[in-house]
Amino acid sequence: MSYLSIEQLDMSFTRGKVSSQVLKGINLRIDQGEFLSIIGHSGCGKSTVLNIIAGLLEPSLGVVILDGKEVSGPGPDRGMVFQNHSLLPWLTVFENVEVAVNKVFKRSMGRRERREWVEHNLKLVNMGHALHKYPQEISGGMKQRVGIARALAMKPKVLLLDEPFGALDALTRAHLQDEVMRIQADLGNTMMMITHDVDEAVLLSDRIVMMTNGPSATIGEILTVDLPRPRDRIALADDPEYNRCRRAVLSFLHDRHRLH
Ligand SMILES: Nc1ncnc2c1ncn2[C@@H]1O[C@H](COP(=O)(O)OP(=O)(O)OP(=O)(O)O)[C@@H](O)[C@H]1O
Protein backbone atom coordinates (compact mmCIF):
# COMPACT_ATOMS: atom_id res chain seq x y z
CA MET A 1 0.00 0.00 0.00
CA SER A 2 1.20 3.53 -0.73
CA TYR A 3 2.16 5.87 2.08
CA LEU A 4 -0.10 8.64 0.82
CA SER A 5 -2.91 7.95 -1.58
CA ILE A 6 -5.45 10.21 -3.15
CA GLU A 7 -8.39 8.29 -4.51
CA GLN A 8 -10.97 9.52 -7.01
CA LEU A 9 -10.91 13.10 -5.80
CA ASP A 10 -13.50 15.54 -7.13
CA MET A 11 -13.92 19.09 -5.89
CA SER A 12 -16.62 21.61 -6.65
CA PHE A 13 -17.14 25.00 -5.06
CA THR A 14 -20.69 26.23 -4.71
CA ARG A 15 -21.77 29.81 -4.36
CA GLY A 16 -25.52 30.37 -4.14
CA LYS A 17 -27.02 28.18 -6.83
CA VAL A 18 -23.90 28.10 -8.96
CA SER A 19 -21.53 25.20 -8.60
CA SER A 20 -18.19 25.02 -10.40
CA GLN A 21 -16.13 21.88 -10.65
CA VAL A 22 -12.45 22.56 -10.05
CA LEU A 23 -11.00 19.03 -9.79
CA LYS A 24 -12.16 15.81 -11.38
CA GLY A 25 -10.94 12.26 -10.87
CA ILE A 26 -7.57 12.92 -9.20
CA ASN A 27 -5.79 9.67 -8.35
CA LEU A 28 -2.28 9.71 -6.96
CA ARG A 29 -0.06 7.41 -4.91
CA ILE A 30 3.04 8.64 -3.18
CA ASP A 31 5.72 6.52 -1.55
CA GLN A 32 7.35 7.28 1.76
CA GLY A 33 10.41 9.48 1.23
CA GLU A 34 9.32 10.60 -2.21
CA PHE A 35 9.59 14.21 -3.43
CA LEU A 36 6.68 15.05 -5.68
CA SER A 37 5.96 18.32 -7.44
CA ILE A 38 2.69 19.54 -8.86
CA ILE A 39 2.87 21.90 -11.79
CA GLY A 40 0.09 23.41 -13.88
CA HIS A 41 -1.27 26.72 -15.07
CA SER A 42 -2.53 29.30 -12.62
CA GLY A 43 -5.99 28.53 -11.28
CA CYS A 44 -6.09 24.87 -12.33
CA GLY A 45 -6.49 23.68 -8.74
CA LYS A 46 -3.03 22.87 -7.37
CA SER A 47 -3.58 24.61 -4.03
CA THR A 48 -6.99 22.99 -3.78
CA VAL A 49 -5.35 19.55 -4.02
CA LEU A 50 -2.83 20.47 -1.33
CA ASN A 51 -5.50 21.99 0.91
CA ILE A 52 -7.57 18.82 0.67
CA ILE A 53 -4.54 16.72 1.69
CA ALA A 54 -3.90 19.18 4.53
CA GLY A 55 -7.50 18.66 5.65
CA LEU A 56 -8.28 22.37 5.26
CA LEU A 57 -10.86 21.59 2.58
CA GLU A 58 -13.23 18.66 2.37
CA PRO A 59 -13.43 17.08 -1.10
CA SER A 60 -16.80 16.75 -2.82
CA LEU A 61 -15.93 13.14 -3.56
CA GLY A 62 -13.02 10.80 -2.87
CA VAL A 63 -10.60 10.23 -0.03
CA VAL A 64 -7.04 10.94 1.06
CA ILE A 65 -5.33 8.17 3.00
CA LEU A 66 -2.08 8.86 4.83
CA ASP A 67 -0.19 5.96 6.38
CA GLY A 68 -3.34 3.84 6.45
CA LYS A 69 -5.58 6.50 7.97
CA GLU A 70 -8.22 8.57 6.20
CA VAL A 71 -7.66 12.33 6.40
CA SER A 72 -10.64 14.03 8.02
CA GLY A 73 -9.29 17.43 9.06
CA PRO A 74 -6.04 19.27 9.67
CA GLY A 75 -3.39 17.61 11.82
CA PRO A 76 0.30 17.83 12.73
CA ASP A 77 1.06 14.75 10.60
CA ARG A 78 0.81 17.12 7.62
CA GLY A 79 3.12 20.14 7.88
CA MET A 80 2.42 23.07 5.60
CA VAL A 81 4.70 25.77 4.22
CA PHE A 82 3.11 28.63 2.29
CA GLN A 83 4.49 31.08 -0.25
CA ASN A 84 4.07 33.96 2.12
CA HIS A 85 5.45 33.05 5.48
CA SER A 86 2.81 32.79 8.17
CA LEU A 87 4.93 33.70 11.18
CA LEU A 88 3.37 35.49 14.13
CA PRO A 89 4.96 38.97 14.15
CA TRP A 90 4.82 39.39 17.93
CA LEU A 91 6.85 36.23 18.56
CA THR A 92 10.56 35.67 17.99
CA VAL A 93 11.91 33.13 15.52
CA PHE A 94 12.39 30.69 18.41
CA GLU A 95 8.93 31.31 19.82
CA ASN A 96 7.26 30.87 16.43
CA VAL A 97 8.59 27.32 16.25
CA GLU A 98 8.10 26.74 19.97
CA VAL A 99 4.36 27.42 19.72
CA ALA A 100 3.99 24.56 17.22
CA VAL A 101 6.26 22.21 19.18
CA ASN A 102 4.39 22.87 22.43
CA LYS A 103 1.11 22.19 20.72
CA VAL A 104 2.21 18.81 19.36
CA PHE A 105 4.67 17.53 21.96
CA LYS A 106 3.50 19.06 25.23
CA ARG A 107 2.74 15.62 26.66
CA SER A 108 5.44 13.51 25.06
CA MET A 109 8.48 15.78 25.57
CA GLY A 110 9.76 17.57 28.65
CA ARG A 111 10.20 21.37 28.64
CA ARG A 112 13.94 21.21 28.12
CA GLU A 113 13.68 18.58 25.41
CA ARG A 114 11.13 20.71 23.57
CA ARG A 115 13.41 23.76 23.70
CA GLU A 116 16.32 21.71 22.38
CA TRP A 117 14.11 20.33 19.61
CA VAL A 118 13.09 23.87 18.57
CA GLU A 119 16.73 24.91 18.44
CA HIS A 120 17.73 21.77 16.57
CA ASN A 121 15.19 22.43 13.83
CA LEU A 122 16.17 26.07 13.47
CA LYS A 123 19.81 25.04 13.18
CA LEU A 124 18.81 22.52 10.53
CA VAL A 125 17.68 25.40 8.31
CA ASN A 126 20.70 27.54 9.27
CA MET A 127 18.76 29.91 11.49
CA GLY A 128 20.60 29.11 14.71
CA HIS A 129 22.11 32.62 14.69
CA ALA A 130 18.77 34.45 14.74
CA LEU A 131 16.75 32.65 17.40
CA HIS A 132 15.71 35.80 19.22
CA LYS A 133 15.01 38.04 16.28
CA TYR A 134 11.47 39.03 15.33
CA PRO A 135 10.06 38.25 11.85
CA GLN A 136 10.26 41.89 10.79
CA GLU A 137 14.00 41.88 11.54
CA ILE A 138 14.85 39.06 9.12
CA SER A 139 14.78 38.68 5.31
CA GLY A 140 12.09 36.94 3.25
CA GLY A 141 14.33 33.92 2.69
CA MET A 142 15.01 33.65 6.41
CA LYS A 143 11.29 33.79 7.16
CA GLN A 144 10.73 30.90 4.77
CA ARG A 145 13.50 28.97 6.56
CA VAL A 146 11.70 29.49 9.86
CA GLY A 147 8.44 28.33 8.26
CA ILE A 148 10.18 25.17 7.06
CA ALA A 149 11.73 24.61 10.52
CA ARG A 150 8.33 25.03 12.15
CA ALA A 151 6.73 22.50 9.80
CA LEU A 152 9.61 20.00 10.24
CA ALA A 153 9.59 20.39 14.02
CA MET A 154 6.12 18.83 14.15
CA LYS A 155 7.65 15.63 12.69
CA PRO A 156 5.01 15.49 9.96
CA LYS A 157 4.49 12.36 7.90
CA VAL A 158 4.31 14.55 4.84
CA LEU A 159 5.47 18.09 4.23
CA LEU A 160 3.17 20.12 1.96
CA LEU A 161 4.88 23.07 0.30
CA ASP A 162 2.70 25.58 -1.57
CA GLU A 163 5.09 27.57 -3.79
CA PRO A 164 7.50 27.93 -0.87
CA PHE A 165 10.11 29.85 -2.86
CA GLY A 166 7.73 31.80 -5.10
CA ALA A 167 8.29 35.18 -3.48
CA LEU A 168 12.08 34.96 -3.27
CA ASP A 169 14.82 36.34 -5.50
CA ALA A 170 16.63 33.84 -7.73
CA LEU A 171 19.76 33.48 -5.55
CA THR A 172 17.89 33.03 -2.28
CA ARG A 173 15.58 30.64 -4.03
CA ALA A 174 18.52 28.51 -5.24
CA HIS A 175 19.99 28.42 -1.70
CA LEU A 176 16.71 27.27 -0.21
CA GLN A 177 16.16 24.65 -2.90
CA ASP A 178 19.59 23.20 -2.09
CA GLU A 179 18.78 23.20 1.61
CA VAL A 180 15.47 21.45 1.15
CA MET A 181 17.26 18.79 -0.94
CA ARG A 182 19.88 18.38 1.79
CA ILE A 183 17.26 18.12 4.54
CA GLN A 184 15.24 15.60 2.57
CA ALA A 185 18.36 13.53 1.95
CA ASP A 186 19.19 13.59 5.69
CA LEU A 187 15.72 12.99 7.09
CA GLY A 188 14.01 11.09 4.28
CA ASN A 189 10.87 13.26 4.43
CA THR A 190 7.95 12.72 2.11
CA MET A 191 7.34 16.04 0.39
CA MET A 192 4.74 17.46 -2.00
CA MET A 193 5.44 20.83 -3.53
CA ILE A 194 3.48 23.14 -5.79
CA THR A 195 5.60 25.17 -8.14
CA HIS A 196 5.36 27.21 -11.34
CA ASP A 197 9.06 26.83 -12.00
CA VAL A 198 10.01 24.03 -14.39
CA ASP A 199 13.70 23.98 -13.38
CA GLU A 200 12.78 23.84 -9.72
CA ALA A 201 10.39 20.94 -10.34
CA VAL A 202 13.00 18.92 -12.25
CA LEU A 203 15.83 19.68 -9.82
CA LEU A 204 13.94 18.69 -6.68
CA SER A 205 11.49 15.99 -7.70
CA ASP A 206 11.38 12.25 -8.02
CA ARG A 207 8.16 12.69 -9.97
CA ILE A 208 6.37 15.68 -11.46
CA VAL A 209 2.59 15.69 -11.62
CA MET A 210 1.37 17.83 -14.51
CA MET A 211 -2.18 19.07 -14.24
CA THR A 212 -4.50 19.91 -17.11
CA ASN A 213 -6.23 23.29 -17.20
CA GLY A 214 -9.45 23.82 -15.29
CA PRO A 215 -12.35 23.73 -14.94
CA SER A 216 -12.53 20.04 -14.02
CA ALA A 217 -8.74 19.82 -13.96
CA THR A 218 -7.12 16.46 -13.56
CA ILE A 219 -3.71 14.84 -13.79
CA GLY A 220 -2.54 15.01 -17.40
CA GLU A 221 0.79 13.23 -17.06
CA ILE A 222 3.26 12.13 -14.43
CA LEU A 223 6.94 12.40 -15.29
CA THR A 224 9.59 10.40 -13.46
CA VAL A 225 12.84 12.30 -12.99
CA ASP A 226 15.50 9.65 -13.12
CA LEU A 227 18.48 11.66 -11.90
CA PRO A 228 20.82 10.44 -9.15
CA ARG A 229 21.09 12.37 -5.87
CA PRO A 230 22.67 14.50 -4.60
CA ARG A 231 21.86 16.78 -7.49
CA ASP A 232 24.03 19.68 -8.47
CA ARG A 233 22.32 22.46 -10.41
CA ILE A 234 25.44 23.50 -12.32
CA ALA A 235 26.38 19.98 -13.41
CA LEU A 236 22.78 19.26 -14.41
CA ALA A 237 22.64 22.16 -16.85
CA ASP A 238 24.37 19.95 -19.45
CA ASP A 239 22.80 16.66 -18.41
CA PRO A 240 20.72 15.01 -21.19
CA GLU A 241 18.20 13.47 -18.76
CA TYR A 242 17.74 16.81 -16.98
CA ASN A 243 17.11 18.52 -20.27
CA ARG A 244 14.79 15.77 -21.47
CA CYS A 245 12.64 16.23 -18.33
CA ARG A 246 12.68 19.99 -18.70
CA ARG A 247 11.53 19.76 -22.30
CA ALA A 248 8.80 17.27 -21.41
CA VAL A 249 7.31 19.60 -18.78
CA LEU A 250 7.65 22.69 -20.96
CA SER A 251 6.03 20.90 -23.85
CA PHE A 252 3.14 19.76 -21.65
CA LEU A 253 2.53 23.27 -20.32
CA HIS A 254 3.18 25.34 -23.40
CA ASP A 255 2.24 23.16 -26.37
CA ARG A 256 -0.40 20.72 -25.26
CA HIS A 257 -2.05 22.58 -22.41
CA ARG A 258 -1.50 26.22 -23.19
CA LEU A 259 -3.96 28.75 -21.79
CA HIS A 260 -6.19 30.22 -24.49
N1 LIG B 1 -12.73 28.62 -1.36
C1 LIG B 1 -13.00 28.74 -2.66
N2 LIG B 1 -14.25 29.07 -3.08
C2 LIG B 1 -14.56 29.17 -4.38
N3 LIG B 1 -13.67 28.95 -5.38
C3 LIG B 1 -12.43 28.62 -5.03
C4 LIG B 1 -12.02 28.49 -3.67
N4 LIG B 1 -10.71 28.14 -3.63
C5 LIG B 1 -10.32 28.06 -4.92
N5 LIG B 1 -11.34 28.34 -5.76
C6 LIG B 1 -11.28 28.33 -7.23
O1 LIG B 1 -10.76 27.07 -7.62
C7 LIG B 1 -9.89 27.20 -8.73
C8 LIG B 1 -8.54 26.60 -8.38
O2 LIG B 1 -7.88 27.41 -7.40
P1 LIG B 1 -6.45 27.03 -6.82
O3 LIG B 1 -6.05 28.12 -5.92
O4 LIG B 1 -6.50 25.65 -6.30
O5 LIG B 1 -5.57 27.03 -8.16
P2 LIG B 1 -3.98 27.02 -8.32
O6 LIG B 1 -3.69 26.09 -9.44
O7 LIG B 1 -3.35 26.72 -7.02
O8 LIG B 1 -3.70 28.51 -8.74
P3 LIG B 1 -2.36 29.41 -8.64
O9 LIG B 1 -1.32 28.65 -9.41
O10 LIG B 1 -2.73 30.69 -9.28
O11 LIG B 1 -2.04 29.53 -7.18
C9 LIG B 1 -9.86 28.68 -9.07
O12 LIG B 1 -10.75 28.92 -10.12
C10 LIG B 1 -10.32 29.35 -7.79
O13 LIG B 1 -10.98 30.55 -8.09
The ligand as an ORCA input file, in Angstrom:
! r2SCAN-3c Opt
* xyz 0 1
  N     -12.725     28.619     -1.356
  C     -13.005     28.742     -2.660
  N     -14.249     29.071     -3.079
  C     -14.560     29.174     -4.376
  N     -13.673     28.954     -5.378
  C     -12.425     28.617     -5.034
  C     -12.016     28.493     -3.666
  N     -10.710     28.140     -3.630
  C     -10.321     28.058     -4.920
  N     -11.336     28.344     -5.760
  C     -11.284     28.328     -7.229
  O     -10.756     27.067     -7.616
  C      -9.893     27.199     -8.727
  C      -8.542     26.601     -8.382
  O      -7.880     27.408     -7.402
  P      -6.454     27.031     -6.823
  O      -6.047     28.120     -5.915
  O      -6.500     25.646     -6.300
  O      -5.573     27.035     -8.161
  P      -3.979     27.016     -8.323
  O      -3.693     26.090     -9.437
  O      -3.355     26.720     -7.015
  O      -3.702     28.514     -8.744
  P      -2.355     29.409     -8.643
  O      -1.320     28.653     -9.410
  O      -2.728     30.691     -9.283
  O      -2.038     29.533     -7.180
  C      -9.856     28.678     -9.071
  O     -10.751     28.916    -10.124
  C     -10.322     29.353     -7.793
  O     -10.984     30.545     -8.092
*
